[in-house]
Amino acid sequence: HLVQHFPDTFVNKEASARGDVGRFQFFDLKSGEALFDVPAAERIRVSRVRLRELLATGIEVNWNKTLHNITSSSDAITAHFDDGTSCPGRLLVACDGARSRARQIMYPDGHHMNQLPVQLLGASTLYTAEEMGGAESIDPFIFQGSHPETDVFFFFSFLDTPNNFEDSSKDKYHCQIIVSWADAKGIDVPDTNPSRVALMKKLTDNWAEPFRSLVQRLPEDNEVRSIRVEDWIFPTGQKHIHPRVVLVGDSAHTMTMFRGEGANNAIVDVLDLVKRVNMRDPEYESPVLAWNSKS
C-alpha cells in the first residue's frame, strides 16, 4: 500500500515518470563548464514532509515528546520523557537526529558534534521558468559547483516543481539555494537577514550564468538561514550501558549535506536493521544484544 503511494512524494513526478535520473553535475562556476557527473541507475528526490506523512500512515505518532532519560535491565528498556511519561519495550531504535538525546545518554563523553571550518547560508525561494534562466534544464533534481578562484561552493536543488502536487505553484519552481565557504576566508555571517542576502549576492557576483542569477534574484526579504557545518563519527570501542538501544540516521552518523547522503544512509540503516532483526521472532532483539556486546 505505502509503496504504491511512494511516487506521490516525488518533487518532480514528470521527470521520474520518464525515467530521468539526472546527472548531479559539478560545475566550474567561473566558466560554467560541467566538470563531473555522478551517474546513477536510479535516482529520485522526495519531499521530506510528504514522505514523513506517508510513512506515518496508520501509525499513532506521539508528537512533542522530548527524551529525558533511558533505563534498562537485562530484559527490558524504558524511554522516559520530559513530560513525565514513559514507554517500556525490548528494543529502542533512536532516530532523533544530529542532536540526539539518546546518543548523549549512551556516550556522555563522546556525543559532541565535530564543528567543521565551513560557513553556510541557505535559502529557499520561488522562481518562474523565465527567472530560472534555463537552470531547470540542467538537472531535474540537483546540481552543484564552485568557483576556482574564490572556492565559494554552490548547491542547488528543487523542493517542488510546477503543478507537481495539488498545492504546488502553477508556474513556479520551489528552489533550495546554498552558498558556503571556508572559515579561512575570514568572512563572518551577518546577523540580519537583508545583510545575509547581500553577502550571498556579493560572494556570487562573479559566477557564470545561470548560476549567478539564481542567487542574485533572491528578494531582499527572503529568509536566509545560517548553518554551522558539523559531523559526528561513531566512537568505535566505546562501551555503553544500554545494549538494547540502536542508533540510526543522523543520530548514528551525522554528516555534511554536500553529497546529499544523509537520508539515503538513514534508509540503509533501517534496511540493515530489518535484515538483522526479525520482529516476528520472540527473541528478535538477540542479534542487537550480541552485536552491542562485541562493540
Secondary structure, DSSP 4 states (H G I P E B T S, - for coil): -TGGGGGGGBS-HHHHHTT------EEETTT--EEE----S----B-HHHHHHHHTTT-----S--EEEEEE-SS-EEEEETTS-EEEES-EEE---TT-HHHHHH-TTT---EEEEEEEEEEEEEEEHHHHTTGGGT-SSEEEEE-TTT--EEEEEEEE-TTSSTTS-SSEEEEEEEEEEEGGG--PPPSSHHHHHHHHHHHTTTPPTTHHHHHHT--TT--EEEEEEEE----TT---S-TTEEE-THHHH---STTS-HHHHHHHHHHHHHHH--TTSTTTTHHHHHHHHH-
